[in-house]
Amino acid sequence: MKYIENFSNDPSYNLAFEEYCFKYLPEDEDYVILWINEPAIIVGKNQNTLEEVNIEYVKENNIKVVRRITGGGAVYHDLGNLNFSIIKNTGENKKIDFKRYNIPILNALERLNIKCELSGRNDMTIDGKKFSGIAQSIWRNRALNHGTLLFDTELDVLSKALNVNQDKIVSKGIKSVRSRVTNIKPFLSKDTTMESFREVLLKYIFEFEGEEPVKYELSEKENAEIDKLFNEKYATWEWNYGYSPQFNYKNYKKFPFGGIEVRLHIKNGIIDNCKFYGDFFGSANVEKLEETLTGKSYNEESILSLLDEKELKQYFGDIEKDEFKELIFGI
């Protein structure tokens, strides 16, 4: 096994880094990466991003939203959370196996006198509280096992960032299961920094494997390929939001000039069908607006750039652009 250093805190770059290492580094070796993200929500591959994220809170607090290549639920990362990625050859065992690949992590934490266990399908817990969410992916003859370690995370921010009103969205996406959570740091016997925790964890992982830590140095070509994956995939709206499963969105707002109900069907991040209902009065036929929005990306920049307040007032009456945004996006 070899370790790969990555000191970036950019979640989009870090997930590109991880995917490249998982799929394209030499297959005759296993790898471990320990990495830290700035505040971000990382959604599972099969999730509807809008169903998992408190969009308004995320924007106000500059929290990034990025999709990963593994399944499972949405998790919150910040500078107090340490992520681990273990990349191993599977041999003939091409099955998702959380216990097999997380024993080194559990053992390392036990060496730090943390009494923890693998709980349920894919969580690690202390005293019944979750401090790690784990996900896996199999590709060819390799397994990627990665997860979070809540070391000193701002748990109140975690709660708010993932607090979503589910009433407006109905989708086929895999929904997250919320759990009681805790940090690791209060359970350590002495005051430990994130950096020292990272170093000790790496040491104990290699001790468990019966090996000395050896670093894998990425080449210029490999770094260039990671940059390409970052720019073409992980930094794009299409991957982080548009990849979401198809879903239906509905919302109703009461205004002094009348009520408006909107119903949208979103497919591959594109508005596939759009209908407005209500007792509003407008001088223009609202069907024209429905036609304008159909086929457009379901994001604020795309939708709001198409319209100005003068047009909106022609369709609905005395509505402001921010009020229309709240109607369409629920924020």
Phi and psi restraints in degrees (value plus and minus 20) as a CYANA .aco file:
   2 LYS   PHI    -148.4  -108.4
   2 LYS   PSI     132.9   172.9
   3 TYR   PHI    -125.3   -85.3
   3 TYR   PSI     129.8   169.8
   4 ILE   PHI    -140.9  -100.9
   4 ILE   PSI     105.5   145.5
   5 GLU   PHI    -102.0   -62.0
   5 GLU   PSI     115.0   155.0
   6 ASN   PHI    -166.8  -126.8
   6 ASN   PSI      86.5   126.5
   7 PHE   PHI    -123.3   -83.3
   7 PHE   PSI      -6.9    33.1
   8 SER   PHI     -90.1   -50.1
   8 SER   PSI     128.4   168.4
   9 ASN   PHI    -131.7   -91.7
   9 ASN   PSI     -11.5    28.5
  10 ASP   PHI    -104.2   -64.2
  10 ASP   PSI      93.3   133.3
  11 PRO   PHI     -82.2   -42.2
  11 PRO   PSI     -55.7   -15.7
  12 SER   PHI     -85.7   -45.7
  12 SER   PSI     -65.3   -25.3
  13 TYR   PHI     -84.9   -44.9
  13 TYR   PSI     -62.8   -22.8
  14 ASN   PHI     -84.8   -44.8
  14 ASN   PSI     -56.0   -16.0
  15 LEU   PHI     -93.5   -53.5
  15 LEU   PSI     -51.8   -11.8
  16 ALA   PHI     -86.1   -46.1
  16 ALA   PSI     -63.0   -23.0
  17 PHE   PHI     -76.8   -36.8
  17 PHE   PSI     -68.0   -28.0
  18 GLU   PHI     -83.8   -43.8
  18 GLU   PSI     -67.1   -27.1
  19 GLU   PHI     -81.8   -41.8
  19 GLU   PSI     -62.0   -22.0
  20 TYR   PHI     -82.4   -42.4
  20 TYR   PSI     -65.6   -25.6
  21 CYS   PHI     -81.3   -41.3
  21 CYS   PSI     -59.9   -19.9
  22 PHE   PHI     -83.2   -43.2
  22 PHE   PSI     -63.7   -23.7
  23 LYS   PHI    -116.5   -76.5
  23 LYS   PSI     -44.7    -4.7
  24 TYR   PHI    -145.8  -105.8
  24 TYR   PSI     -26.9    13.1
  25 LEU   PHI     -94.6   -54.6
  25 LEU   PSI     140.6   180.6
  26 PRO   PHI     -68.0   -28.0
  26 PRO   PSI     114.1   154.1
  27 GLU   PHI    -102.8   -62.8
  27 GLU   PSI     -26.8    13.2
  28 ASP   PHI    -107.9   -67.9
  28 ASP   PSI      -6.6    33.4
  29 GLU   PHI    -158.0  -118.0
  29 GLU   PSI     131.5   171.5
  30 ASP   PHI    -121.6   -81.6
  30 ASP   PSI     136.5   176.5
  31 TYR   PHI    -158.6  -118.6
  31 TYR   PSI     133.0   173.0
  32 VAL   PHI    -154.0  -114.0
  32 VAL   PSI     118.6   158.6
  33 ILE   PHI    -150.9  -110.9
  33 ILE   PSI     111.9   151.9
  34 LEU   PHI    -135.0   -95.0
  34 LEU   PSI     105.6   145.6
  35 TRP   PHI    -167.5  -127.5
  35 TRP   PSI     140.4   180.4
  36 ILE   PHI    -152.8  -112.8
  36 ILE   PSI     113.1   153.1
  37 ASN   PHI    -124.3   -84.3
  37 ASN   PSI     128.7   168.7
  38 GLU   PHI     -89.5   -49.5
  38 GLU   PSI     149.3   189.3
  39 PRO   PHI     -68.9   -28.9
  39 PRO   PSI     105.6   145.6
  40 ALA   PHI    -180.3  -140.3
  40 ALA   PSI     132.9   172.9
  41 ILE   PHI    -128.4   -88.4
  41 ILE   PSI     107.6   147.6
  42 ILE   PHI    -129.5   -89.5
  42 ILE   PSI      94.2   134.2
  43 VAL   PHI    -116.8   -76.8
  43 VAL   PSI     131.6   171.6
  44 GLY   PHI     -90.3   -50.3
  44 GLY   PSI     137.7   177.7
  45 LYS   PHI     -75.5   -35.5
  45 LYS   PSI     -57.0   -17.0
  46 ASN   PHI    -121.6   -81.6
  46 ASN   PSI      -0.5    39.5
  47 GLN   PHI    -120.0   -80.0
  47 GLN   PSI     135.2   175.2
  48 ASN   PHI    -108.0   -68.0
  48 ASN   PSI      90.5   130.5
  49 THR   PHI     -73.4   -33.4
  49 THR   PSI     -64.6   -24.6
  50 LEU   PHI     -86.5   -46.5
  50 LEU   PSI     -41.0    -1.0
  51 GLU   PHI    -104.2   -64.2
  51 GLU   PSI     -33.8     6.2
  52 GLU   PHI    -128.0   -88.0
  52 GLU   PSI     -38.5     1.5
  53 VAL   PHI    -136.2   -96.2
  53 VAL   PSI     115.5   155.5
  54 ASN   PHI    -100.1   -60.1
  54 ASN   PSI      69.9   109.9
  55 ILE   PHI     -77.4   -37.4
  55 ILE   PSI     -65.1   -25.1
  56 GLU   PHI     -81.7   -41.7
  56 GLU   PSI     -66.7   -26.7
  57 TYR   PHI     -85.5   -45.5
  57 TYR   PSI     -61.0   -21.0
  58 VAL   PHI     -81.1   -41.1
  58 VAL   PSI     -63.1   -23.1
  59 LYS   PHI     -88.2   -48.2
  59 LYS   PSI     -62.9   -22.9
  60 GLU   PHI     -83.6   -43.6
  60 GLU   PSI     -48.8    -8.8
  61 ASN   PHI    -129.9   -89.9
  61 ASN   PSI      -6.3    33.7
  62 ASN   PHI      33.4    73.4
  62 ASN   PSI      24.5    64.5
  63 ILE   PHI    -115.6   -75.6
  63 ILE   PSI     104.2   144.2
  64 LYS   PHI     -96.8   -56.8
  64 LYS   PSI     133.9   173.9
  65 VAL   PHI    -145.7  -105.7
  65 VAL   PSI     102.8   142.8
  66 VAL   PHI    -157.4  -117.4
  66 VAL   PSI     121.2   161.2
  67 ARG   PHI    -112.7   -72.7
  67 ARG   PSI     122.1   162.1
  68 ARG   PHI    -124.7   -84.7
  68 ARG   PSI     155.0   195.0
  69 ILE   PHI    -113.6   -73.6
  69 ILE   PSI     -22.1    17.9
  70 THR   PHI    -122.7   -82.7
  70 THR   PSI     140.3   180.3
  71 GLY   PHI     -98.6   -58.6
  71 GLY   PSI    -181.6  -141.6
  72 GLY   PHI      71.7   111.7
  72 GLY   PSI    -188.9  -148.9
  73 GLY   PHI    -117.9   -77.9
  73 GLY   PSI     153.8   193.8
  74 ALA   PHI     -94.7   -54.7
  74 ALA   PSI     122.7   162.7
  75 VAL   PHI    -152.8  -112.8
  75 VAL   PSI     134.0   174.0
  76 TYR   PHI    -122.3   -82.3
  76 TYR   PSI     113.5   153.5
  77 HIS   PHI    -136.7   -96.7
  77 HIS   PSI     127.0   167.0
  78 ASP   PHI    -171.9  -131.9
  78 ASP   PSI    -192.5  -152.5
  79 LEU   PHI     -89.6   -49.6
  79 LEU   PSI     -28.5    11.5
  80 GLY   PHI    -117.2   -77.2
  80 GLY   PSI      -9.9    30.1
  81 ASN   PHI    -139.2   -99.2
  81 ASN   PSI     110.7   150.7
  82 LEU   PHI    -124.1   -84.1
  82 LEU   PSI     105.9   145.9
  83 ASN   PHI    -118.6   -78.6
  83 ASN   PSI     123.4   163.4
  84 PHE   PHI    -143.1  -103.1
  84 PHE   PSI     122.8   162.8
  85 SER   PHI    -150.3  -110.3
  85 SER   PSI     102.2   142.2
  86 ILE   PHI    -137.2   -97.2
  86 ILE   PSI     100.7   140.7
  87 ILE   PHI    -133.3   -93.3
  87 ILE   PSI      99.1   139.1
  88 LYS   PHI    -154.2  -114.2
  88 LYS   PSI     131.2   171.2
  89 ASN   PHI     -92.4   -52.4
  89 ASN   PSI     118.3   158.3
  90 THR   PHI    -111.1   -71.1
  90 THR   PSI     -39.2     0.8
  91 GLY   PHI      46.0    86.0
  91 GLY   PSI    -150.1  -110.1
  92 GLU   PHI    -110.6   -70.6
  92 GLU   PSI     -28.8    11.2
  93 ASN   PHI    -110.5   -70.5
  93 ASN   PSI      61.5   101.5
  94 LYS   PHI    -114.7   -74.7
  94 LYS   PSI      36.6    76.6
  95 LYS   PHI    -148.4  -108.4
  95 LYS   PSI     132.0   172.0
  96 ILE   PHI     -87.5   -47.5
  96 ILE   PSI     101.9   141.9
  97 ASP   PHI    -161.1  -121.1
  97 ASP   PSI      73.5   113.5
  98 PHE   PHI     -89.0   -49.0
  98 PHE   PSI     -57.7   -17.7
  99 LYS   PHI     -84.7   -44.7
  99 LYS   PSI     -66.2   -26.2
 100 ARG   PHI     -76.8   -36.8
 100 ARG   PSI     -66.5   -26.5
 101 TYR   PHI    -107.8   -67.8
 101 TYR   PSI     -31.0     9.0
 102 ASN   PHI    -125.5   -85.5
 102 ASN   PSI     -20.9    19.1
 103 ILE   PHI     -77.8   -37.8
 103 ILE   PSI     -61.7   -21.7
 104 PRO   PHI     -79.7   -39.7
 104 PRO   PSI     -57.0   -17.0
 105 ILE   PHI     -88.7   -48.7
 105 ILE   PSI     -66.6   -26.6
 106 LEU   PHI     -79.9   -39.9
 106 LEU   PSI     -63.2   -23.2
 107 ASN   PHI     -83.3   -43.3
 107 ASN   PSI     -61.8   -21.8
 108 ALA   PHI     -82.2   -42.2
 108 ALA   PSI     -61.3   -21.3
 109 LEU   PHI     -89.0   -49.0
 109 LEU   PSI     -55.9   -15.9
 110 GLU   PHI     -85.3   -45.3
 110 GLU   PSI     -53.6   -13.6
 111 ARG   PHI     -84.1   -44.1
 111 ARG   PSI     -42.9    -2.9
 112 LEU   PHI    -112.0   -72.0
 112 LEU   PSI      -7.8    32.2
 113 ASN   PHI      45.6    85.6
 113 ASN   PSI      11.0    51.0
 114 ILE   PHI    -120.6   -80.6
 114 ILE   PSI      96.1   136.1
 115 LYS   PHI    -105.4   -65.4
 115 LYS   PSI      81.6   121.6
 116 CYS   PHI    -152.4  -112.4
 116 CYS   PSI     149.1   189.1
 117 GLU   PHI    -170.7  -130.7
 117 GLU   PSI     136.9   176.9
 118 LEU   PHI     -99.8   -59.8
 118 LEU   PSI      98.8   138.8
 119 SER   PHI    -137.1   -97.1
 119 SER   PSI     119.0   159.0
 120 GLY   PHI      42.5    82.5
 120 GLY   PSI    -160.7  -120.7
 121 ARG   PHI    -104.2   -64.2
 121 ARG   PSI     -65.2   -25.2
 122 ASN   PHI    -172.0  -132.0
 122 ASN   PSI      18.1    58.1
 123 ASP   PHI    -142.7  -102.7
 123 ASP   PSI     133.0   173.0
 124 MET   PHI    -134.5   -94.5
 124 MET   PSI     118.2   158.2
 125 THR   PHI    -152.5  -112.5
 125 THR   PSI     135.0   175.0
 126 ILE   PHI    -142.6  -102.6
 126 ILE   PSI     103.1   143.1
 127 ASP   PHI      31.1    71.1
 127 ASP   PSI      18.5    58.5
 128 GLY   PHI      61.1   101.1
 128 GLY   PSI     -20.7    19.3
 129 LYS   PHI    -125.2   -85.2
 129 LYS   PSI     117.3   157.3
 130 LYS   PHI     -96.6   -56.6
 130 LYS   PSI     111.4   151.4
 131 PHE   PHI    -144.0  -104.0
 131 PHE   PSI     -23.5    16.5
 132 SER   PHI    -169.1  -129.1
 132 SER   PSI     108.0   148.0
 133 GLY   PHI    -128.1   -88.1
 133 GLY   PSI     113.5   153.5
 134 ILE   PHI    -139.2   -99.2
 134 ILE   PSI     125.1   165.1
 135 ALA   PHI    -160.3  -120.3
 135 ALA   PSI     137.7   177.7
 136 GLN   PHI    -160.2  -120.2
 136 GLN   PSI     136.7   176.7
 137 SER   PHI    -165.2  -125.2
 137 SER   PSI     124.2   164.2
 138 ILE   PHI    -132.0   -92.0
 138 ILE   PSI     111.3   151.3
 139 TRP   PHI    -160.9  -120.9
 139 TRP   PSI      97.9   137.9
 140 ARG   PHI      34.4    74.4
 140 ARG   PSI    -140.4  -100.4
 141 ASN   PHI    -127.2   -87.2
 141 ASN   PSI      11.1    51.1
 142 ARG   PHI    -148.7  -108.7
 142 ARG   PSI     131.6   171.6
 143 ALA   PHI    -141.0  -101.0
 143 ALA   PSI     114.6   154.6
 144 LEU   PHI    -125.4   -85.4
 144 LEU   PSI      98.7   138.7
 145 ASN   PHI    -136.4   -96.4
 145 ASN   PSI      95.9   135.9
 146 HIS   PHI    -157.8  -117.8
 146 HIS   PSI     139.7   179.7
 147 GLY   PHI    -188.6  -148.6
 147 GLY   PSI     156.1   196.1
 148 THR   PHI    -120.5   -80.5
 148 THR   PSI     132.2   172.2
 149 LEU   PHI    -150.3  -110.3
 149 LEU   PSI      82.6   122.6
 150 LEU   PHI     -92.2   -52.2
 150 LEU   PSI      77.7   117.7
 151 PHE   PHI    -107.4   -67.4
 151 PHE   PSI     -76.4   -36.4
 152 ASP   PHI    -167.8  -127.8
 152 ASP   PSI      29.2    69.2
 153 THR   PHI     -96.4   -56.4
 153 THR   PSI     129.2   169.2
 154 GLU   PHI     -97.0   -57.0
 154 GLU   PSI      74.6   114.6
 155 LEU   PHI     -87.2   -47.2
 155 LEU   PSI     -48.2    -8.2
 156 ASP   PHI     -89.0   -49.0
 156 ASP   PSI     -56.1   -16.1
 157 VAL   PHI     -87.8   -47.8
 157 VAL   PSI     -62.1   -22.1
 158 LEU   PHI     -72.6   -32.6
 158 LEU   PSI     -68.5   -28.5
 159 SER   PHI     -82.6   -42.6
 159 SER   PSI     -64.0   -24.0
 160 LYS   PHI     -91.0   -51.0
 160 LYS   PSI     -58.4   -18.4
 161 ALA   PHI     -87.4   -47.4
 161 ALA   PSI     -48.2    -8.2
 162 LEU   PHI    -124.1   -84.1
 162 LEU   PSI      -7.8    32.2
 163 ASN   PHI    -110.8   -70.8
 163 ASN   PSI      83.0   123.0
 164 VAL   PHI    -138.7   -98.7
 164 VAL   PSI     117.9   157.9
 165 ASN   PHI     -97.0   -57.0
 165 ASN   PSI      90.7   130.7
 166 GLN   PHI    -105.1   -65.1
 166 GLN   PSI     -23.3    16.7
 167 ASP   PHI     -88.8   -48.8
 167 ASP   PSI     -45.0    -5.0
 168 LYS   PHI    -114.9   -74.9
 168 LYS   PSI     -32.9     7.1
 169 ILE   PHI    -143.7  -103.7
 169 ILE   PSI     111.0   151.0
 170 VAL   PHI    -145.4  -105.4
 170 VAL   PSI      97.7   137.7
 171 SER   PHI    -161.3  -121.3
 171 SER   PSI     155.4   195.4
 172 LYS   PHI    -119.3   -79.3
 172 LYS   PSI     -10.8    29.2
 173 GLY   PHI     -89.0   -49.0
 173 GLY   PSI     135.2   175.2
 174 ILE   PHI     -97.5   -57.5
 174 ILE   PSI     100.4   140.4
 175 LYS   PHI    -109.5   -69.5
 175 LYS   PSI     123.6   163.6
 176 SER   PHI     -91.9   -51.9
 176 SER   PSI     130.2   170.2
 177 VAL   PHI    -124.7   -84.7
 177 VAL   PSI      99.2   139.2
 178 ARG   PHI     -99.0   -59.0
 178 ARG   PSI     120.0   160.0
 179 SER   PHI    -151.9  -111.9
 179 SER   PSI     138.6   178.6
 180 ARG   PHI     -90.1   -50.1
 180 ARG   PSI     116.6   156.6
 181 VAL   PHI    -145.1  -105.1
 181 VAL   PSI     142.1   182.1
 182 THR   PHI    -170.5  -130.5
 182 THR   PSI     140.3   180.3
 183 ASN   PHI    -112.6   -72.6
 183 ASN   PSI     137.4   177.4
 184 ILE   PHI     -99.6   -59.6
 184 ILE   PSI     -56.7   -16.7
 185 LYS   PHI     -72.8   -32.8
 185 LYS   PSI     -62.5   -22.5
 186 PRO   PHI     -82.5   -42.5
 186 PRO   PSI     -37.9     2.1
 187 PHE   PHI    -114.1   -74.1
 187 PHE   PSI     -23.6    16.4
 188 LEU   PHI    -100.2   -60.2
 188 LEU   PSI     126.4   166.4
 189 SER   PHI     -93.0   -53.0
 189 SER   PSI     -43.8    -3.8
 190 LYS   PHI    -156.8  -116.8
 190 LYS   PSI     140.9   180.9
 191 ASP   PHI     -83.3   -43.3
 191 ASP   PSI     101.2   141.2
 192 THR   PHI    -146.2  -106.2
 192 THR   PSI     115.8   155.8
 193 THR   PHI    -103.7   -63.7
 193 THR   PSI     142.9   182.9
 194 MET   PHI     -79.6   -39.6
 194 MET   PSI     -62.4   -22.4
 195 GLU   PHI     -84.8   -44.8
 195 GLU   PSI     -62.2   -22.2
 196 SER   PHI     -88.6   -48.6
 196 SER   PSI     -55.8   -15.8
 197 PHE   PHI     -81.7   -41.7
 197 PHE   PSI     -63.0   -23.0
 198 ARG   PHI     -80.6   -40.6
 198 ARG   PSI     -65.8   -25.8
 199 GLU   PHI     -86.1   -46.1
 199 GLU   PSI     -63.2   -23.2
 200 VAL   PHI     -88.0   -48.0
 200 VAL   PSI     -60.1   -20.1
 201 LEU   PHI     -80.5   -40.5
 201 LEU   PSI     -66.0   -26.0
 202 LEU   PHI     -80.4   -40.4
 202 LEU   PSI     -63.3   -23.3
 203 LYS   PHI     -79.1   -39.1
 203 LYS   PSI     -66.3   -26.3
 204 TYR   PHI     -92.1   -52.1
 204 TYR   PSI     -50.4   -10.4
 205 ILE   PHI     -82.0   -42.0
 205 ILE   PSI     -65.0   -25.0
 206 PHE   PHI     -90.0   -50.0
 206 PHE   PSI     -55.5   -15.5
 207 GLU   PHI     -81.3   -41.3
 207 GLU   PSI     -60.6   -20.6
 208 PHE   PHI     -82.5   -42.5
 208 PHE   PSI     -57.5   -17.5
 209 GLU   PHI     -97.3   -57.3
 209 GLU   PSI     -27.8    12.2
 210 GLY   PHI      52.8    92.8
 210 GLY   PSI      10.6    50.6
 211 GLU   PHI    -151.7  -111.7
 211 GLU   PSI     140.3   180.3
 212 GLU   PHI    -108.8   -68.8
 212 GLU   PSI     122.2   162.2
 213 PRO   PHI     -81.9   -41.9
 213 PRO   PSI     107.3   147.3
 214 VAL   PHI    -147.7  -107.7
 214 VAL   PSI     110.3   150.3
 215 LYS   PHI    -109.3   -69.3
 215 LYS   PSI     118.6   158.6
 216 TYR   PHI    -117.7   -77.7
 216 TYR   PSI     104.5   144.5
 217 GLU   PHI    -116.0   -76.0
 217 GLU   PSI      99.7   139.7
 218 LEU   PHI     -91.8   -51.8
 218 LEU   PSI     121.0   161.0
 219 SER   PHI    -102.0   -62.0
 219 SER   PSI     149.0   189.0
 220 GLU   PHI     -80.1   -40.1
 220 GLU   PSI     -60.3   -20.3
 221 LYS   PHI     -84.1   -44.1
 221 LYS   PSI     -62.9   -22.9
 222 GLU   PHI     -84.9   -44.9
 222 GLU   PSI     -61.9   -21.9
 223 ASN   PHI     -83.4   -43.4
 223 ASN   PSI     -56.6   -16.6
 224 ALA   PHI     -86.2   -46.2
 224 ALA   PSI     -57.6   -17.6
 225 GLU   PHI     -88.1   -48.1
 225 GLU   PSI     -55.8   -15.8
 226 ILE   PHI     -84.2   -44.2
 226 ILE   PSI     -64.3   -24.3
 227 ASP   PHI     -78.8   -38.8
 227 ASP   PSI     -60.7   -20.7
 228 LYS   PHI     -84.1   -44.1
 228 LYS   PSI     -64.7   -24.7
 229 LEU   PHI     -83.8   -43.8
 229 LEU   PSI     -58.9   -18.9
 230 PHE   PHI     -80.6   -40.6
 230 PHE   PSI     -70.1   -30.1
 231 ASN   PHI     -90.5   -50.5
 231 ASN   PSI     -58.5   -18.5
 232 GLU   PHI    -109.5   -69.5
 232 GLU   PSI     -34.6     5.4
 233 LYS   PHI    -148.7  -108.7
 233 LYS   PSI     -86.2   -46.2
 234 TYR   PHI     -93.7   -53.7
 234 TYR   PSI     -38.2     1.8
 235 ALA   PHI    -113.7   -73.7
 235 ALA   PSI     -12.6    27.4
 236 THR   PHI    -124.4   -84.4
 236 THR   PSI     127.7   167.7
 237 TRP   PHI     -83.5   -43.5
 237 TRP   PSI     -56.7   -16.7
 238 GLU   PHI     -77.9   -37.9
 238 GLU   PSI     -59.4   -19.4
 239 TRP   PHI     -99.8   -59.8
 239 TRP   PSI     -66.6   -26.6
 240 ASN   PHI     -96.2   -56.2
 240 ASN   PSI     -49.7    -9.7
 241 TYR   PHI    -141.6  -101.6
 241 TYR   PSI     -67.3   -27.3
 242 GLY   PHI     -85.9   -45.9
 242 GLY   PSI     -44.7    -4.7
 243 TYR   PHI     -91.6   -51.6
 243 TYR   PSI     -30.0    10.0
 244 SER   PHI     -76.2   -36.2
 244 SER   PSI     126.0   166.0
 245 PRO   PHI     -79.3   -39.3
 245 PRO   PSI     138.0   178.0
 246 GLN   PHI     -81.2   -41.2
 246 GLN   PSI     126.7   166.7
 247 PHE   PHI    -173.8  -133.8
 247 PHE   PSI     145.0   185.0
 248 ASN   PHI    -130.2   -90.2
 248 ASN   PSI     119.7   159.7
 249 TYR   PHI    -145.4  -105.4
 249 TYR   PSI     116.3   156.3
 250 LYS   PHI    -160.1  -120.1
 250 LYS   PSI     128.1   168.1
 251 ASN   PHI    -175.2  -135.2
 251 ASN   PSI     131.5   171.5
 252 TYR   PHI    -155.4  -115.4
 252 TYR   PSI     113.2   153.2
 253 LYS   PHI    -151.7  -111.7
 253 LYS   PSI     118.4   158.4
 254 LYS   PHI    -120.1   -80.1
 254 LYS   PSI     104.5   144.5
 255 PHE   PHI    -138.6   -98.6
 255 PHE   PSI     142.9   182.9
 256 PRO   PHI     -76.9   -36.9
 256 PRO   PSI     -49.8    -9.8
 257 PHE   PHI    -109.9   -69.9
 257 PHE   PSI     -22.3    17.7
 258 GLY   PHI     118.6   158.6
 258 GLY   PSI     151.6   191.6
 259 GLY   PHI    -116.0   -76.0
 259 GLY   PSI     128.1   168.1
 260 ILE   PHI    -148.5  -108.5
 260 ILE   PSI     109.4   149.4
 261 GLU   PHI    -134.3   -94.3
 261 GLU   PSI     113.5   153.5
 262 VAL   PHI    -138.5   -98.5
 262 VAL   PSI     120.6   160.6
 263 ARG   PHI    -151.4  -111.4
 263 ARG   PSI     106.6   146.6
 264 LEU   PHI    -145.3  -105.3
 264 LEU   PSI     124.4   164.4
 265 HIS   PHI    -134.1   -94.1
 265 HIS   PSI     100.9   140.9
 266 ILE   PHI    -129.4   -89.4
 266 ILE   PSI     109.0   149.0
 267 LYS   PHI    -154.2  -114.2
 267 LYS   PSI     101.6   141.6
 268 ASN   PHI      35.5    75.5
 268 ASN   PSI      15.4    55.4
 269 GLY   PHI      58.0    98.0
 269 GLY   PSI     -15.0    25.0
 270 ILE   PHI    -132.7   -92.7
 270 ILE   PSI     119.1   159.1
 271 ILE   PHI     -90.4   -50.4
 271 ILE   PSI      90.3   130.3
 272 ASP   PHI    -109.4   -69.4
 272 ASP   PSI     -48.2    -8.2
 273 ASN   PHI    -172.5  -132.5
 273 ASN   PSI     121.6   161.6
 274 CYS   PHI    -162.1  -122.1
 274 CYS   PSI     110.2   150.2
 275 LYS   PHI    -160.7  -120.7
 275 LYS   PSI     118.4   158.4
 276 PHE   PHI    -134.5   -94.5
 276 PHE   PSI     117.4   157.4
 277 TYR   PHI    -150.3  -110.3
 277 TYR   PSI     139.2   179.2
 278 GLY   PHI     130.3   170.3
 278 GLY   PSI    -199.9  -159.9
 279 ASP   PHI    -127.6   -87.6
 279 ASP   PSI       8.8    48.8
 280 PHE   PHI     -98.9   -58.9
 280 PHE   PSI     143.5   183.5
 281 PHE   PHI    -142.4  -102.4
 281 PHE   PSI     108.5   148.5
 282 GLY   PHI    -157.8  -117.8
 282 GLY   PSI     134.8   174.8
 283 SER   PHI    -103.5   -63.5
 283 SER   PSI     -37.0     3.0
 284 ALA   PHI    -129.6   -89.6
 284 ALA   PSI     131.6   171.6
 285 ASN   PHI     -93.0   -53.0
 285 ASN   PSI     102.2   142.2
 286 VAL   PHI     -85.7   -45.7
 286 VAL   PSI     -37.9     2.1
 287 GLU   PHI     -82.2   -42.2
 287 GLU   PSI     -49.2    -9.2
 288 LYS   PHI     -85.5   -45.5
 288 LYS   PSI     -59.4   -19.4
 289 LEU   PHI     -86.3   -46.3
 289 LEU   PSI     -60.5   -20.5
 290 GLU   PHI     -79.3   -39.3
 290 GLU   PSI     -61.8   -21.8
 291 GLU   PHI     -86.4   -46.4
 291 GLU   PSI     -57.5   -17.5
 292 THR   PHI     -84.5   -44.5
 292 THR   PSI     -60.7   -20.7
 293 LEU   PHI     -99.4   -59.4
 293 LEU   PSI     -48.4    -8.4
 294 THR   PHI     -84.7   -44.7
 294 THR   PSI     111.1   151.1
 295 GLY   PHI      72.4   112.4
 295 GLY   PSI     -22.3    17.7
 296 LYS   PHI    -117.9   -77.9
 296 LYS   PSI     133.8   173.8
 297 SER   PHI     -83.9   -43.9
 297 SER   PSI     117.8   157.8
 298 TYR   PHI    -104.9   -64.9
 298 TYR   PSI      54.7    94.7
 299 ASN   PHI    -167.6  -127.6
 299 ASN   PSI     136.7   176.7
 300 GLU   PHI     -77.6   -37.6
 300 GLU   PSI     -66.3   -26.3
 301 GLU   PHI     -80.7   -40.7
 301 GLU   PSI     -63.4   -23.4
 302 SER   PHI     -87.5   -47.5
 302 SER   PSI     -65.0   -25.0
 303 ILE   PHI     -94.8   -54.8
 303 ILE   PSI     -69.5   -29.5
 304 LEU   PHI     -90.9   -50.9
 304 LEU   PSI     -42.9    -2.9
 305 SER   PHI     -90.9   -50.9
 305 SER   PSI     -37.1     2.9
 306 LEU   PHI    -101.4   -61.4
 306 LEU   PSI     -38.5     1.5
 307 LEU   PHI    -149.7  -109.7
 307 LEU   PSI     130.6   170.6
 308 ASP   PHI    -141.7  -101.7
 308 ASP   PSI     148.6   188.6
 309 GLU   PHI     -82.1   -42.1
 309 GLU   PSI     -53.1   -13.1
 310 LYS   PHI     -80.6   -40.6
 310 LYS   PSI     -64.4   -24.4
 311 GLU   PHI     -84.0   -44.0
 311 GLU   PSI     -64.5   -24.5
 312 LEU   PHI     -80.3   -40.3
 312 LEU   PSI     -59.7   -19.7
 313 LYS   PHI     -85.8   -45.8
 313 LYS   PSI     -50.5   -10.5
 314 GLN   PHI     -88.2   -48.2
 314 GLN   PSI     -51.9   -11.9
 315 TYR   PHI    -102.3   -62.3
 315 TYR   PSI     -60.0   -20.0
 316 PHE   PHI    -139.6   -99.6
 316 PHE   PSI     -45.8    -5.8
 317 GLY   PHI      97.3   137.3
 317 GLY   PSI    -170.2  -130.2
 318 ASP   PHI     -99.9   -59.9
 318 ASP   PSI      50.0    90.0
 319 ILE   PHI    -130.1   -90.1
 319 ILE   PSI     120.9   160.9
 320 GLU   PHI    -112.2   -72.2
 320 GLU   PSI     138.5   178.5
 321 LYS   PHI     -82.8   -42.8
 321 LYS   PSI     -58.3   -18.3
 322 ASP   PHI     -85.8   -45.8
 322 ASP   PSI     -53.4   -13.4
 323 GLU   PHI     -88.8   -48.8
 323 GLU   PSI     -58.6   -18.6
 324 PHE   PHI     -86.0   -46.0
 324 PHE   PSI     -59.6   -19.6
 325 LYS   PHI     -80.6   -40.6
 325 LYS   PSI     -61.9   -21.9
 326 GLU   PHI     -84.7   -44.7
 326 GLU   PSI     -56.4   -16.4
 327 LEU   PHI     -84.8   -44.8
 327 LEU   PSI     -66.7   -26.7
 328 ILE   PHI     -96.5   -56.5
 328 ILE   PSI     -55.9   -15.9
 329 PHE   PHI    -133.6   -93.6
 329 PHE   PSI     -26.5    13.5
 330 GLY   PHI      51.9    91.9
 330 GLY   PSI       1.5    41.5
